[in-house]
């Protein structure tokens, strides 16, 4: 990693009806080159926000001025200062673009509500009361309220990692949303009902999800190059490509892969034979509405977990699907072992000796 000079960029400027080139010296901007790529930061030092706009553009200048203004106005070791540091950290900049779009307004709300508080106050037990009161303004929509705490918790985990506070006070605050869709599965009849009304492209997706237990985003990016002789191996997007999953290719999965035409680098494609870039959600919702089913795509993960039972250990299922072993055990108890126990009970009731 190497530091460059303060960058100099050229910007068009109109003078007397003619186009001239004005030189702009971006003094103070910190430039880092790593692995052949160049990154710009508003200043040098920990917490400096990374500038994401193209250097030399009006957007870049505006982003730089906003960052500098925030630096001048924000006292150190406050929540507002922490928000600025977090936005410039790899914990934030390496998140998926969609996640950053969802988190940005919540970070703004956190900064607006807690911004003037000293970080030292987050090491006091009483802060949990204030966090819950802030969360409860969205109590009527429990998932929204829980999402607010989730973003705040991530911000405070960053603070713990940087040594600003000792512990994350969000840990242990119970969720308001109680529904656990991890214990809802698609039956074979449900899958067939959807496939009867869906396009081949959507049918491939639902069947691949039911046989692998992977998230929608990872399925849409799964490539033929990930398919080996005996397994599908790839890194998941949710883990920022740090977690590798290995899915054994059993007979039913192999038959599905053999039936999907290789039209692109990815296994799943749209109706034009191209990798899905957008539009999958819309196509999925249309097919689901047409089928009359009230299930979610995410529910297919539980379907896969029950399919794996008997072929993989609980620990192996947890590793493939990305759940805890406790959750897998609960799923198996509900949808697999329950039927086995009932059949055994019926057999003993019908054939066992009377007492």
N, C-alpha and C positions, 0 to 999 in steps of 0.2 A: 504494500500500500504506500503510495507516494503522494506528497503534497505538491501541487503546482502553484504557479503565481496567481495573483488575483486576476481573474479573467478579463479580457477586453473584447467587446463585441461591437459590431457595426449595425447601425440602425438607420433606415431611410428617413430623410427629413426633407420637407418641401421648402424651397426658398425661391421666391419670385417666380413661381409657376414651374420651376425646374426641380428635378429630383437631385438632392445632394446626399452624401453619406456622412452621418455624424458618428464620431467615435465616442463610445460610452465606457468609461472606466469603472468597473464594478469593484471598487476598492473595499476590502474587508471580506469579500466572499471567499469561502474556503473551498478549495478544489481538491478532490481526492481521486486518484486513479487506481483502480484495482481490477485485476484480471481483464485488462483491455477496455474497461468501461470507466467513464468519468462521471463523478457525482459532485454536485454543488450544494454547499451548506451556507446558511445565512451568515454564520461566523464560525470561528474555530473554537472548539471546546465541547465538553459534554452538554447534551441537551440542545445543541444547535439544530434547528429544523432543516430538513433536507428540502431543497427547492426542486419541485417536480416539473415546473414549466420549462419550455425550451429556452435556453439562454439566448439573450438578445431580443426576445419578444416583449411586447408590452405586458403580457401576462407574467413573465419572469420578473420584470421590474416591479410590478404591483405586488407580487408574492414576496419579493425581497423587502419592499418597504413595509408591508404588513407585519412581516416577521420582526423587523428591526423596531417597529413601533411597539409591538408586544413586548419585546425585550426591555425596552426603556421603561415601560409603564408597569411591568409586573414585578413585584417584590419577590425575592428569592425565597424558596422553601415554603411557598404557599401552594394551594391546589391549582390555582391559575398557572403558576410557574411550572408545576408538574405536568399539566396538560400540554404546555408548550414543549417541554422536554420529551414527552411521550410521542407527540406528533412527529418529532424529528428523529426518533429512535428506530432501530431496525424492528423492534417489537411491533411498530405500527406500519412502517413503510413496506415491510415484507408481507403484510396481510394481503389477501386477495382484494382486487379493486372493488368487487361487490361488497366485501366486508367493510372496507374503509368507507364506502358510501353510506352504509347502514350505521356505522359507528360515529361518524363525524357529527351528526346532529346531537347524538347523546353526549359526546364529549363537550359539545357547546353547552348543553343543559347542565352538565356536571360543573363546568367552569362557572356558569352563571349563578348556580346555587351555592356551591362550596368554595368558589374561587378565592375569597379573601381569608379563608381559614388557614392557619398554620398547619403544616404536616404533623407537627408534634401532637396536635389534638387527636390525630387518628390512632395514636397509641393509648388513648384513654378509653375505658370501657363504655363511657357515656355516648361515644360517637355512634355506636350501633343504634341507639334510639333515634338519633337524627337521621341516619341512613334509612331506617324503616319508615319514618315519617315522610321523608322525601319520596321513597318508593310508593307509599300508599296513595299518593295523588293519582296514580294510575290503577288503583285497586280494582276498579270496575272492569278493567281489561287485564286479567292476571298475567297473561303471557307478556304483555308490554311492560308491566311492572317488573317481572322477573328479568326481562331483557335489560332494563335500566340498571339493575343490580349487577348483571353479568358484565356490562361494560365498565361500570365503576370498579368491580372486583378486578378486572384485567388491568385497569389503570393503577390500582393500589398494589397489585402483585408486581408491577413494574417498579413501583416505589420501594417495595421490599427488596427487590433484586438490586436496586441501586443504593441501598443502605439508608434511605431517607426515613423509613419507619421500620419497626421491629416485626410486625405481623399484619396480615390483611384482616381488617375487622368485618369484611363481608363474609368471611368463612363462617359457616354455621347459621347464617340467616336463612330460614326455611323458604322454599318457593311457595308462591301463591297458587300457581297452576298445578292442579293435581293429576290431570289426565296423563296416563303413561301409555303412549301409543306403541311403545316397544313390545307391549303384550297383546297387540292386535295383529293378526296375520290374514293373508289372503289364502283362501282355500283353492284347490285345483279348479273347482267349479267357477270361482270368481275370476281366475285368470283366463279361463276359456271364454267366459261371458264377455270380458273386455276384448279379447282377441277376435271374437266373432264380429265386432263392430269397428275395430281399430284398423288403421293402415298397417302394412307389414312392418314399417319402420318402428311404430309404437309397440307392436306385438313383440318384436325382437327385444326391445328395451325392457318390457315388463318381464319377459321370460328370463332374460339375462340377469335382471335384478333378483328374481326369485331363486335363481340357481347359484348366485355368487354372494348375495347379501351386501353389496357395495352401495355407496351413496350415489345419488343421481349424477352429481358433478363428476365423480370419478368414472362412472360408467360411460358418460358421454366423451370422456378423454381417453378411455381405454383403447389402446392401439393393437393392431395385429402383431406388432413387434414384441408386445408383452406376453404373447402366447407362446409358451415353450412346448416341449414334447409331453411333459406330464403336469404342468402347472401354468397358471397365469400369475405373473409377478410384476408388480409396479408399485410406485410410491404414491401415497394418497395426498390429495390437495389440502385436506383439512389439517394435516400435520405439517403443512408447508414443505411437503416432499421429504420429510425426515423419517416417516414410518413406511416400511415396506410390507405389503401383504402378499402372501403366497396362497393361491387358491388351487387346490388339487383339481385336475380335470378328470372328473368321473364321467361315466358313460353318457348320462343324460345331458351334461354340459357339453361334452364333445359333439354330440349329435346336433345340439343347437348351433354351436360354432360352425360346424360343417354346412348347416343349412343357410347361414347368413352369407350373402355374396360379398366378395372382397372388392368394394367399389372405391375405397379411400384408405388412408393410413389408419383411420379409426375403425373400430368394429361396427359401431352404430353410426348411421348416416341419415340424412333427411331424404325426402322424396326425390331430390335432385341428385342423390348419390354423393353428397358432400358432407363433411363433418358438421355436426350441429354447432352453429355459432349462436343462434337465437331461434326462438320459435318453438322449442321443444315443449315448454310449459303450456303454451297455447294449444298445441296439437294434443298434448296429453289431457288437458282439461276438457276439450271437445269430446274426445273418445270416452273419458270417464263419465261425462254427463250423458252421453248417448247410451252408455251401458246401464245407467241407473245405479251404479255402485257408489257407496259413501266412504270408500277407503282412500288412503293416501299412498303416494308412491313410496314414501318412507316406510310404510308398513310391510313392504316386501322384504325388508331386512330380517324381520322376525320369521317370515316364511322360510327364508334360507336357513336360519338357525335351526328350525325344526327338521328341515331336510337333512342337515348335516348330522343330526343326532343318530348314533348307531354306526356312523362311518368315521366320525372324529370324536375326540374327547372333548369335554366341556372346555378345557383350557385351549384346545386348538380352535374350537368354534369361536371363543372369545377373541382370539388373536386374529382370525379371519374377518369377523364381522366388526370388531372394534368395540365390543362391549365388555363389561366386567363379567367375571365368572358367575357372580351372584345373579346378575340379570339373566344370563343364559340359563342358569339352573331354574329360575322362576319361569322362564318361557317354556322350558322342556316339561317342568312339572305340570304346567297348565294345559299344554296342547298335546303332549305325547304320553307321559306317564299316567296322566289322569285316565285316558282310555284303556291303557294296559291294566290299571288297577280295577277299573269298572268291569272289564271283561273277566278278570280273575274272580272278582266278587260274585258276578252272575254265575260263573261256572261252579263256585263252591255252594251258592244258594241252591242251584238246580241239582247238583250231583252229590253234595256233601252229606254226610250222615246227620240224622236228626239227633238232637240232644234232649 
